Every structure is written in C-alpha cells, then in structure tokens.
Amino acid sequence: MSVLLQDLVARHARRRPHATALVYKDARLSYGELESQSNRLARRLREAGVRPGDRVCFLAPKSPLPLVWMLGILKAGAMHVPLDPASPAARLQKIIDACEPRLVLTPDAPFSDGASDAPLEATTRPEDPAHILFTSGSTGVPKGVVITHANVMAFVDWGLAHFGLDESDRVSGHTPLHFDLSTFDIFGAYAAGAELHLVPPEAALLPHRLAQFIRDAGLTQWFSVPSLLNYLAKADAVAPNDFPQLRRVLWCGEVLPTPALIYWMQRLPHARFTNLYGPTEATIASSYYDVPACPESPAAHIPIGRACAGEELMLVDGELCIGGAGLSPGYWRDPAKTAAAFVPHPQREGERIYRTGDLGRQRPDGLFELIGRADTQIKSRGYRIELGEIEVALGTLPGLREAAVVAIPTDGFEQWLICCAYVALPGAALTPAGLRAALARLVPGYMLPARWEAYAALPRNANGKVDRPRLKQEFQTCKQASLTS
C-alpha cells in the first residue's frame, strides 16, 4: 500500500505514542505529541484558507517546531517550502515570489493552538508534491525542485531495508531543513520509529564539540556532507574506538577525501561506511557504495557504486544520468529548464532521465566512479584537465584543512587560469610555493594552479557546499584588479 509521508508518524503514534521522536538540547517530543501537534496545526491551516496543492513556506531555526510545521502542512494537503534563515532577505523574497505561498509560518505565527487534534481526512496522493526545495540557479534566480511523496518514500523504503534502521536507532539531524539530505534524516527516522537528534548550531561549529555531541547522544547513524567528516578528521576530533554505538556513517553531496575516510575507518572499525550519490532532482541519493575495507592508499578513488533499488544510473556521452523512482517531476513553473534537464530515456519510450552534469565512468565490475563536473573540466594547452583531480591530490597534503580549485578564462595561450583557494590547519606554515612544490610531486605541471589564495574559511552556499561561483568571481576580480593596477 502506498504511504504518504505524514502517515509514518501516525503509524508510530498509534503503536508507541510515548516513544521519543525528536530530541533537541533538553527538549523531547514523543510520537504521540508530534502527531497531536501537527494535527492541530493542519486544522488551523485549513481554517486559514490553505487548500490541497497550496504552498506554505516556513522560516525558523532548526528545532522541533519547524518539524511539526512540516507534518501539519502535509496533513493539510499542501506543499511545504523550507526557507533558510541564514539567506539574505533578497533571496528569500525571490523564493516567496516564485512559489506564491498561501502562508509563511514563523515562530510567532499563532497556528499551533486551539484546534482539535483529530486527524484530517487525507486528500493527497503519493504522486502529489510534498515539498519544493530551492537550489542555486545559474541566472541568480533559485530553482525550485518539486519532490513528491512517492519520490521520498522510494528512497526511504530502500534506506530502511539496506541499512536496517529500526526503533532502536538514534539518527543525526545535522543538515539544514532546506537541504534534501535532511529529508532522509527526518522521514527515515519516522519510518523506522527511531529518535531524530537535531544537532544544535553551536555544536556544529567546533569539531570537538560535535564529536562530544555524537558521544552524548549515543548516535547510531550519522549522515552529512563530506566536508564535515573531513573537518573532524583534520581536527583529530575522533579517538580510536570512539562512538561505540555508531553503526553507520553516511555521506553525500561532495567527494570525501580518501585520507579523511581512512582516518574515520581506522578509528571506528565497528562502523559501516557508505558513500551516497545523487542530486536534489533525483531525491536524496540514487547510488550507494558500502566501503568494504579501509583504503590502503590516500590516493585511492572511492566509487559512487551502483544504483539503489528502483533507480537507474547510466552514462550518456560520459555524463552521468539518472532514471527511476526518485526522479522529480521537474522545476517549479519552469518548463524550459525542466525540458533541458529531464530528457527522454534513450531506451524506453515514455520514461525520462535526469542529466546530472557530472562526468563518470563504469568499472569492469559494474561500479560507477565520479570523475568530476562537466562544467569543471577544462582544456588548457591542449590538455584536458579535470579540476576535481587536482582537489583530490591536494586533499592528501599535510597541513591543509581543505582546498577548492576553480578556473577562470584568460586571453593567453593556456585559455584557462587554474586557481586554488585553500585553508591551512591551525599552526601549519603553508605557502603557495610550498603547496605548489608538494602538489608537483602528485600531478603533471600543466595541472598546477597558477594562482593561490589563503582563506580563513572557504565560502559556502546555502547547502553547505563550497561556493565555487563565488570563488571564481573573487579570482576574476583579483585578475582584473592586477591588470588595471
């Protein structure tokens, strides 16, 4: 039987109403309380004029309150649109203008009290949209990715079976609510009847505090972007045999440097490590790779693996494309962008695939490997260069916390100027000359960056990934300034 996302909580509220659903600092919310509060909100939303198919935005720091909102909005038959409290007001306004919400919920919105907690009759079908997640657009206007109940449930069903989540689990809630990784944190925990432990912002800022949070909460599953795992590894925040209750470490969204993976696997021999891959347009993740053993070399390439059940991964002219159950219906009210990114399936009429913009290859054993982005592959002096390969090599250098490589166009023979932004570990005396010399032992000379810039912290976008367009702009600005000085 098809399931709606809100049904997951209702199921456990009936069976185990006193079981803990959400934990945030000293606050706990049981499945029964979560069900009751979200039912009341759904009725108040209906009274306020919210109808099936409407959009309801919400803006609040991560806490149990916006998670109650998410459920209440779904129970009212509407789509929820999470807004990033850290985004500039101008960007938030663009999102609100684009989705035309019936309401915008904020912490002072009087929509959670004074109504019956009896559930509303469901008006939603599994193929209906559950939420819209806005990602960065190349034109400066955020793109709204429409995700259905069925899209999310396809991955949740696979995740529960593959990872074996159950009522004994304590799951991390680290990523922001507007980032699609949080969808599995939330609805994966609800489906299992597990506890979802929201990571407080102050714990996420310092690696040793974050490690202590994992210990104190007794987490059994961790899921985040790779940069956070790399951050803890570089700060040496994990002790040998640390986090004894942690059974699974999952990452998705970027490449995890192999040295960081080695660090984690050596310290947590009891945990299972899984690399997940997939864009927002294909709902959370589309492929997986359970790392079978600690890599022997820091230069080892970790594959993205094989397609999750119900998903399809293929190469079309070297580009990774995705089909299957997680595929979004498209971009909110943007048929042109939808048609460009979601194209007809090359073998099956009536089906679509999503063009990821990622370059890949398939190994003889059938596993897929990610090479890099189509928009980060350049040709300079006749050589085809993948910028991600340079970043992987940089990730093996001691004293370097993180680095990002971008390229900006030039009028010279080389056509592209390779630029590196880097962050040193505390106490490390790194210089561009020293880094260049160390990197020269790992990559050919034509792949060495010509410009180097030290940062206290790399700029990041709303999803916590390195903001490469901003880096390119900053290097371009520096280049123009040097030409006019």
Disulfide bonds with the S-S distance in Angstrom:
none
